Amino acid sequence: DENGSLVINEDEAKTVRLAFFLYLYGYSSQKIAELFTALGRKTKRGNRVWSSGSILQILQNERHCGDVLARKTWTPNYLDHKAKKNRFDRNQYRQKNHHEAIISRDDFIAVQQMICNAKYGNRCFLPEVTVIFSDLFRGYVSINPRWAGFSADDYRRASAIAAPESCTPSA
């Protein structure tokens, strides 16, 4: 707006909400792109052909949940002024709840985990947990170690719930 504040463009917000809903519902970014192209929805630049990459950019943009991430790029040489993507070369700063959100933070976080998990061939939000009930490995939880969003403590708690008697320390 005239004060420099971010204001939601409702027409574009509908596209963003639909992309998040479809991704959470199980559609891939490629399928969403094909659907948006078939529906004739326009991209931010006015194109009618969508790509998987443009859908991923929508899904990974922190501004849709009300945050702003500063210092996404940096200039290594002040003489040529060529910007370089900040791939953790410099500190970045996130300001939460900077403006009105288009989608909820919970939906945003869920989609980020799904995107991260999809890199390893996993399509759902929660991993398939296999608890071993046989003799030697009783109480262990078998899971892909690359699965995002869970810590070692989460796995230990799952093991303790599955086979509590085998997880107690012996004296």
N, C-alpha and C positions, 0 to 999 in steps of 0.2 A: 504494500500500500504506500501512500505518500509519506509515511513515517519510517519506511524501510523494514517494516515487520512482515513476516511471512504470513500469507493469507491463502487459505485453501481454494483452489480452483475446482469447483464441484464437478465439472465435466470430466476433468482428468482424475479426480478422486474416485469416481465410479470405476474407472479402469484399474486403478491401483487396488481398490477393495476387491474387485472381481479377480484380479491376478492372485492376491493373497488367499482368497477363499478357494479358488481352484487348486492352488498349490497345496494348501492344507487338506483338501479333499482327495489328493493323490495324483493330480495331473502333473506331468513333467513340464519343464519350461518350454520344451519344443512343442508339446501338445497345446499349451496355452498360447504360444505364438501362432500356431496354425489356426486356432479358434478365433483369436483376435483379427487375424488376416481375413478369415472367412466372414466375420461379422462386420468387416469394414471399419473397425475402430482405427482412429488416427494415432500415430506415435506423437511424442512431444514435438518432433520436427515436421509433423504433418504428413509423414509417409503412411501408406496403407498396408505395407508389407512389414510384418514383425519378424524378429529373429529371436532365437533362444537367448542370446546374449542381452538383448534389450529387456527381456522379461527378467533375467537374473539381476540386471541393474536396478529395475524397479523393486524387486524383492529384497535387495541388499542395501537399499538407500535408507539410512538411519533417520532421515528427515520425515519419513512417513509415520514414525511412531513418536514424533515430537522432539527428537534430539537434533543437535548440530555437532558435527565433527570438524574441528578446526585443524588446519595444517595437513590437508590431504596431499598437497604437493609442496615442493620446496625448490629453491633456486640455488644450485651448487656454485654457479659462476655468475657474479653480479655484472660481468661485462657483456655476456651474450643474452642474459635474462631468459634462458630456456628452462622451463619448469620441468621437474622430474617428479614422478609419482613417489610418494612417501611409502616405501615398503619397510617401515620401521627403521628408517635411517635417522629420523628425527622424532621427537616426542609429538604425540597427537593429544588433543584435548577435546573431551566430549562434554557438552552441556545438555543435561537431561531436562525434559519438560520446557524447552525453550519456546515452543509454539504449540498451537493446537494440533493434535495428532489425527491422522487419517485412519489409522488402524491401531489396535491396542498393542501395548508393549508385549503382552503375553503371546499374541499372534506373531509379532515380529520375531521374538526370541525362538518360538517354535519353528518358524520358517528357516531361521538361520541354522538351527540344529539339523533340520531336514536337509538343507543344502549341503552342509558339511558332511553329513552321513551319506548323502547320495554320491559323493566323490569316491566312496569305497563300495558302491553297489548296493547300499542299503536304502530302501525307499520309504520306510515308515519312520514315525517319530520315535517310537520306543524300540529298543533292541529285542531280539528274540533271546531270552535268557534260558539257558539249559542248566538245571541244577543236577549235579551228579549225586546219585543216591547209593552207588555201589561202595564196596568195602573201603579201599585205600583212599580214594578221593572224595569220600562222603562229605557233603556240605560245600564242595567247591562249585563255583559258578563259571560256566564256560561262556565266553563272550568275545566278540571281536575287539581287540584292544584299541583300535582306531575309532571306535564309536564315540562321537562327541557328546559332551554334556554330562558325563558321569565320572566321578572320581573313584579312587581306590577304596575310599571309605564307603561309598555307595555299594560297591561290590561286596565288601566285608559285611555290611548290614544285610544284604540279600542272602549271603551265605548263612549268617546267624539265624535268619528267619527260616530258611529252608531246613537246616539241620542244627538246631541250637545246641544239642548235647555234644556235637563234635567240634564246636567252635569255642568251648570254654577252655581257658588255659589250665594245664595240669600242674599240680604242685610238685 
